[in-house]
Structure formats: C-alpha cells, structure tokens
Amino acid sequence: MGASKEENYEHVLMCLICRSLFDDNDHQPKFLPCHHTFCKDCLREYVRQIGEEIECPSCRKVATVPTAGVSALQTNFYVKYIHNLVQGVYIGDGTNVTCAVHPGRQLKHFCRQCACSVCDDC
C-alpha cells in the first residue's frame, strides 16, 4: 500500500528541527531570508541560545533575526495552503474549486489571517 497524501508532503508540512507539524500557534511556519522554513518555537529557542545572528539549520546561510524577534519573520502561508490541499479542504477540478465547509460555494477570496481561500459565506 502506498503512502498517504499527508505522508508524501510531510517534509513540507513539518519543522525539520522538532519534526512537529506546522500549526497556527507555537509551530507557526516562519521563513528565514534563505526561504527555509522552521517553526516559530524552534527558532525562538535557537535565537535564545545563539543570538540574533543565526545560521540556517538547512543551508548554513547567516540570517539576522529582526529586533522584534522571531514573530516578526515572514510566516510561510504556502505551508498552510498545502496542508489544506492535502487534507481535502478544497474540492473541485482545479478551475472551479468549491468550499468544503459550504458545499457548492465557489472559493473567491483569500483570507490572509487564515492563509486559505474562502467562499462568500465563510
């Protein structure tokens, strides 16, 4: 039996440091300037141990964390979008995608806070 859809995308949906799935809380996916993504919690701990000048755990490029801290790093909204696709939140043929919460309603908008597409009723 083959791997599940979630297992196929696991390397994109989890932090490579703690191996936890990204979420909207402590494991929120944050971009480093090199575009590698790690969870907010791991980056906070890394900065606490190393300081504001850190090396990316993947490529070793040096990054300076903003003075406002790890929370000020750009959130990787693509991760949440991919997670929703894998979970089957979006239903459709790729051109007319409908809402899983409100069947038959076409997804027309993008919610920046939720990082997902929504219908008029959402």
Backbone torsions as a table, in degrees:
resi	resn	phi	psi	omega
1	MET	NA	138.5	-178.0
2	GLY	-76.6	170.9	179.0
3	ALA	-72.1	151.2	176.5
4	SER	-70.4	164.1	178.2
5	LYS	-58.3	-40.5	-178.4
6	GLU	-65.5	-38.7	178.3
7	GLU	-64.9	-35.6	179.1
8	ASN	-65.6	-29.3	-177.7
9	TYR	-104.6	8.3	-174.7
10	GLU	-55.0	-40.0	-177.8
11	HIS	-64.9	-21.0	178.8
12	VAL	-92.4	-28.9	-171.5
13	LEU	-95.2	0.9	-178.7
14	MET	-131.6	153.4	176.3
15	CYS	-70.0	131.2	-178.9
16	LEU	-75.8	-10.3	178.2
17	ILE	-87.6	-56.6	-175.1
18	CYS	-98.1	-9.6	179.5
19	ARG	65.3	20.9	175.5
20	SER	-90.1	148.1	174.8
21	LEU	-68.2	141.7	177.5
22	PHE	-65.2	149.9	176.6
23	ASP	-146.7	-167.2	-178.5
24	ASP	-96.3	7.1	-176.8
25	ASN	-114.9	-119.7	-177.8
26	ASP	-67.5	-24.8	-179.1
27	HIS	-101.2	30.5	177.4
28	GLN	-64.0	132.1	-177.8
29	PRO	-73.9	124.4	-179.2
30	LYS	-120.1	133.9	176.9
31	PHE	-79.7	139.3	162.6
32	LEU	-92.1	164.9	-179.7
33	PRO	-56.4	-24.6	178.2
34	CYS	-80.3	-2.9	179.0
35	HIS	78.1	11.0	169.8
36	HIS	-80.6	149.2	-172.9
37	THR	-119.4	134.1	177.8
38	PHE	-139.7	160.8	-178.1
39	CYS	-75.5	152.4	-177.7
40	LYS	-56.9	-40.9	-178.0
41	ASP	-63.2	-45.7	179.7
42	CYS	-65.5	-41.5	179.5
43	LEU	-66.0	-37.9	176.4
44	ARG	-59.6	-46.1	-179.7
45	GLU	-65.3	-40.3	179.1
46	TYR	-61.7	-45.6	179.2
47	VAL	-65.7	-38.2	178.5
48	ARG	-60.9	-38.8	-178.3
49	GLN	-80.7	-39.3	-171.0
50	ILE	-98.4	-39.0	-174.4
51	GLY	115.4	-175.2	-174.9
52	GLU	-71.1	-22.4	176.1
53	GLU	-96.2	108.5	-177.8
54	ILE	-121.2	158.5	172.1
55	GLU	-99.5	136.9	175.5
56	CYS	-60.5	129.4	179.0
57	PRO	-62.9	-19.0	-179.6
58	SER	-91.8	-51.8	-172.6
59	CYS	-111.3	-7.6	178.3
60	ARG	70.4	11.5	174.1
61	LYS	-70.0	141.1	-178.9
62	VAL	-78.6	135.4	179.0
63	ALA	-130.7	142.6	175.2
64	THR	-102.6	123.1	179.0
65	VAL	-76.7	136.2	179.6
66	PRO	-55.7	153.9	-179.9
67	THR	-61.5	-25.3	177.5
68	ALA	-76.8	-5.5	176.3
69	GLY	97.7	-176.1	-176.7
70	VAL	-60.0	-34.3	179.9
71	SER	-59.2	-25.4	-179.3
72	ALA	-81.1	-10.4	175.4
73	LEU	-67.1	150.9	180.0
74	GLN	-62.3	132.4	174.8
75	THR	-78.1	139.5	178.4
76	ASN	-87.1	91.4	-177.7
77	PHE	-71.6	-19.7	179.0
78	TYR	-64.4	-33.5	179.7
79	VAL	-61.5	-44.9	179.6
80	LYS	-65.5	-39.3	178.2
81	TYR	-61.1	-46.0	179.2
82	ILE	-63.6	-41.2	178.4
83	HIS	-59.2	-44.0	178.8
84	ASN	-64.1	-38.3	177.3
85	LEU	-63.3	-45.2	-179.2
86	VAL	-64.0	-38.0	-179.1
87	GLN	-76.4	-7.2	179.7
88	GLY	79.7	25.8	178.6
89	VAL	-67.0	-32.4	-179.5
90	TYR	-100.5	131.5	-179.2
91	ILE	-122.2	132.2	177.7
92	GLY	156.4	-174.3	-177.0
93	ASP	-97.4	7.8	179.6
94	GLY	100.0	-24.5	177.9
95	THR	-105.5	-41.8	175.6
96	ASN	-112.7	87.1	-177.1
97	VAL	-91.1	131.0	-177.7
98	THR	-111.6	160.4	-177.0
99	CYS	-76.7	135.2	177.1
100	ALA	-77.7	-23.8	-180.0
101	VAL	-81.3	-39.3	-180.0
102	HIS	-119.8	84.5	-175.5
103	PRO	-51.6	135.1	178.3
104	GLY	88.9	-13.8	-179.6
105	ARG	-88.2	127.4	-177.9
106	GLN	-75.4	139.3	175.8
107	LEU	-75.1	121.5	-174.4
108	LYS	-124.0	-17.4	-172.5
109	HIS	-128.2	162.9	175.9
110	PHE	-121.3	123.3	178.3
111	CYS	-89.7	113.9	-179.5
112	ARG	-67.8	-35.9	-179.1
113	GLN	-65.9	-42.9	-179.2
114	CYS	-88.4	-15.8	-177.7
115	ALA	58.3	46.6	177.7
116	CYS	-152.4	161.6	176.7
117	SER	-80.2	145.8	-178.2
118	VAL	-137.3	157.5	175.6
119	CYS	-91.0	178.5	179.2
120	ASP	-61.7	-30.1	-177.1
121	ASP	-82.9	-20.4	179.9
122	CYS	-68.4	NA	NA
